[in-house]
Amino acid sequence: MSSESVPPPGKVSRRSLALSGIVAGLVVVFVVVNGVWTRNASEAKLKETTDAQSVPTVAVIKPELGGNKSSLDLPGRLEAYSRAPIYSRVSGFLKAWHVDIGMPVKAGQLLAEIEAPDVDQQLLQAKAALASAQAAETLATVTAQRWQTLGGSNAVSKQTVDEKAGDLTVKQALTKAAQANVDRLLVLQDFKRVIAPFDGIVTTRNTDLGALINADSSAGLALFVISDTQKLRLNVSIPQNYVPAVKLNTKVEITVPEYPGKVFYGTVEASARSVDAASGTTRMQVVVDNKSGELMPGAFANTRIQLPENSLALSIPAGALIFGQKGLRVAVVDADGKVLLKNVTIARDLGQVVEIATGLERTDRVIDSPPDGLSDGDPVRVVTPAAATATARK
């Protein structure tokens, strides 16, 4: 090769350096542009992800129409339908008793006999006073008749005849008073025999042979207590807001501790129709058929009253309610996927489910278990309840 075809060394170095600088500049520009673009894309993706995560995920439900069965469980106390404490009407000593606790008795059956010597003596005295009054009346009658005859012949004055007639009237009145006293004591003598007022069972005996009996001591213990247990009364106190739902003749389920698993039935017979200011309840009386004799007066019982269903009531889970300063509300999702808070009122609280009286429509999409901080107009992402549960578990 000749020396003329080889370029000069100085010129080759400057051209190479210029090309290298241009290439290096392009590389730097590419790196910078790529970095800026990558950063902007990452920021945009992060913003998109953040915005997506800031939108709460909620599950919606539709209000259910009717079909809520509920009951009212209350304690009660069984009582005899008819109960009579038996006291004595005469004073004396118990001569004999013929029945003991747990024995069935019939109306008019002899329960006990009382020895009352004071009454016997008073009766003898009253009979003697009656005999004296009758004798005096007989004499006054004869005397009045004689003076009446003499008065007709003008042998005596009319004043004397009238006095004798008046004396007869007094003696007749005294005889009637003596007879009434005898009758009263005869009735008291009958009270020496203590008898049952109606068919029932002797639930209490508080006396024994030789015991001193005081007449009309109703402040003390009764000699016997007779209870009619063929039917029982059960008194229950119904909370005021449930009173309109418990009508007369409503069936009541009754359970007692001594018969676990066995259900007895009664019927609401009467209502006090007033509210006790201390407890806010109304007393109602349930009648229970007890011909089998299994239930006992005075026993504790649990009652269950089935409340009527409201076929037009809308029901939602209790967890869908929002309690706040603006009252009781629920959150619904509108057609644009945004939150709308509605004020509602509760008709019945059934525990896990509540019946809504006002403020909710059948077509509303109600947010179940709404997150805190929801406001009107907030966007939400709606998922099925199953998906929402899975998301919450993650």
ChimeraX attribute file (.defattr): number of C-alpha atoms within 10 A of each C-alpha:
attribute: neighborCount
match mode: 1-to-1
recipient: residues
	/A:1	5
	/A:2	5
	/A:3	7
	/A:4	7
	/A:5	7
	/A:6	8
	/A:7	9
	/A:8	10
	/A:9	8
	/A:10	8
	/A:11	9
	/A:12	10
	/A:13	10
	/A:14	11
	/A:15	11
	/A:16	11
	/A:17	11
	/A:18	11
	/A:19	11
	/A:20	12
	/A:21	12
	/A:22	12
	/A:23	12
	/A:24	12
	/A:25	12
	/A:26	12
	/A:27	12
	/A:28	12
	/A:29	12
	/A:30	12
	/A:31	12
	/A:32	12
	/A:33	12
	/A:34	12
	/A:35	12
	/A:36	12
	/A:37	12
	/A:38	12
	/A:39	12
	/A:40	12
	/A:41	12
	/A:42	12
	/A:43	12
	/A:44	12
	/A:45	12
	/A:46	12
	/A:47	12
	/A:48	12
	/A:49	11
	/A:50	11
	/A:51	10
	/A:52	13
	/A:53	11
	/A:54	11
	/A:55	12
	/A:56	14
	/A:57	19
	/A:58	22
	/A:59	21
	/A:60	21
	/A:61	17
	/A:62	17
	/A:63	20
	/A:64	16
	/A:65	15
	/A:66	14
	/A:67	13
	/A:68	18
	/A:69	11
	/A:70	16
	/A:71	12
	/A:72	14
	/A:73	15
	/A:74	15
	/A:75	15
	/A:76	20
	/A:77	16
	/A:78	21
	/A:79	23
	/A:80	23
	/A:81	17
	/A:82	16
	/A:83	19
	/A:84	17
	/A:85	17
	/A:86	20
	/A:87	20
	/A:88	21
	/A:89	20
	/A:90	22
	/A:91	21
	/A:92	20
	/A:93	19
	/A:94	20
	/A:95	16
	/A:96	17
	/A:97	18
	/A:98	10
	/A:99	17
	/A:100	15
	/A:101	14
	/A:102	13
	/A:103	11
	/A:104	15
	/A:105	21
	/A:106	13
	/A:107	11
	/A:108	12
	/A:109	16
	/A:110	15
	/A:111	19
	/A:112	21
	/A:113	19
	/A:114	25
	/A:115	20
	/A:116	19
	/A:117	13
	/A:118	11
	/A:119	18
	/A:120	15
	/A:121	12
	/A:122	15
	/A:123	20
	/A:124	13
	/A:125	14
	/A:126	20
	/A:127	18
	/A:128	14
	/A:129	19
	/A:130	21
	/A:131	15
	/A:132	15
	/A:133	21
	/A:134	19
	/A:135	14
	/A:136	18
	/A:137	21
	/A:138	15
	/A:139	14
	/A:140	21
	/A:141	18
	/A:142	13
	/A:143	17
	/A:144	22
	/A:145	16
	/A:146	13
	/A:147	20
	/A:148	19
	/A:149	14
	/A:150	15
	/A:151	17
	/A:152	12
	/A:153	9
	/A:154	10
	/A:155	10
	/A:156	14
	/A:157	13
	/A:158	14
	/A:159	10
	/A:160	14
	/A:161	20
	/A:162	15
	/A:163	13
	/A:164	20
	/A:165	18
	/A:166	14
	/A:167	17
	/A:168	22
	/A:169	16
	/A:170	15
	/A:171	20
	/A:172	19
	/A:173	14
	/A:174	19
	/A:175	21
	/A:176	15
	/A:177	15
	/A:178	21
	/A:179	18
	/A:180	14
	/A:181	19
	/A:182	21
	/A:183	15
	/A:184	13
	/A:185	19
	/A:186	15
	/A:187	12
	/A:188	19
	/A:189	19
	/A:190	14
	/A:191	17
	/A:192	22
	/A:193	20
	/A:194	22
	/A:195	18
	/A:196	21
	/A:197	16
	/A:198	17
	/A:199	18
	/A:200	23
	/A:201	22
	/A:202	23
	/A:203	19
	/A:204	18
	/A:205	19
	/A:206	12
	/A:207	17
	/A:208	14
	/A:209	13
	/A:210	13
	/A:211	14
	/A:212	14
	/A:213	20
	/A:214	15
	/A:215	12
	/A:216	13
	/A:217	14
	/A:218	13
	/A:219	7
	/A:220	9
	/A:221	15
	/A:222	18
	/A:223	20
	/A:224	24
	/A:225	20
	/A:226	26
	/A:227	25
	/A:228	22
	/A:229	26
	/A:230	18
	/A:231	21
	/A:232	26
	/A:233	25
	/A:234	28
	/A:235	20
	/A:236	22
	/A:237	20
	/A:238	21
	/A:239	16
	/A:240	15
	/A:241	11
	/A:242	13
	/A:243	17
	/A:244	8
	/A:245	13
	/A:246	19
	/A:247	16
	/A:248	14
	/A:249	13
	/A:250	15
	/A:251	18
	/A:252	21
	/A:253	17
	/A:254	21
	/A:255	19
	/A:256	18
	/A:257	11
	/A:258	12
	/A:259	11
	/A:260	8
	/A:261	8
	/A:262	11
	/A:263	12
	/A:264	16
	/A:265	16
	/A:266	22
	/A:267	20
	/A:268	22
	/A:269	17
	/A:270	15
	/A:271	19
	/A:272	12
	/A:273	10
	/A:274	12
	/A:275	16
	/A:276	14
	/A:277	8
	/A:278	6
	/A:279	11
	/A:280	13
	/A:281	19
	/A:282	20
	/A:283	19
	/A:284	22
	/A:285	20
	/A:286	25
	/A:287	23
	/A:288	26
	/A:289	17
	/A:290	18
	/A:291	11
	/A:292	9
	/A:293	10
	/A:294	10
	/A:295	25
	/A:296	14
	/A:297	19
	/A:298	14
	/A:299	14
	/A:300	17
	/A:301	19
	/A:302	15
	/A:303	24
	/A:304	17
	/A:305	19
	/A:306	17
	/A:307	16
	/A:308	13
	/A:309	13
	/A:310	15
	/A:311	10
	/A:312	12
	/A:313	20
	/A:314	23
	/A:315	25
	/A:316	22
	/A:317	18
	/A:318	16
	/A:319	14
	/A:320	21
	/A:321	20
	/A:322	22
	/A:323	10
	/A:324	8
	/A:325	6
	/A:326	8
	/A:327	11
	/A:328	15
	/A:329	19
	/A:330	23
	/A:331	26
	/A:332	24
	/A:333	24
	/A:334	14
	/A:335	9
	/A:336	9
	/A:337	14
	/A:338	17
	/A:339	21
	/A:340	20
	/A:341	17
	/A:342	17
	/A:343	15
	/A:344	17
	/A:345	15
	/A:346	14
	/A:347	15
	/A:348	17
	/A:349	13
	/A:350	15
	/A:351	9
	/A:352	9
	/A:353	15
	/A:354	22
	/A:355	24
	/A:356	19
	/A:357	15
	/A:358	14
	/A:359	12
	/A:360	21
	/A:361	12
	/A:362	12
	/A:363	10
	/A:364	16
	/A:365	20
	/A:366	28
	/A:367	25
	/A:368	22
	/A:369	17
	/A:370	20
	/A:371	13
	/A:372	7
	/A:373	6
	/A:374	16
	/A:375	12
	/A:376	13
	/A:377	14
	/A:378	14
	/A:379	19
	/A:380	20
	/A:381	14
	/A:382	18
	/A:383	14
	/A:384	12
	/A:385	15
	/A:386	9
	/A:387	14
	/A:388	16
	/A:389	13
	/A:390	9
	/A:391	12
	/A:392	8
	/A:393	7
	/A:394	5
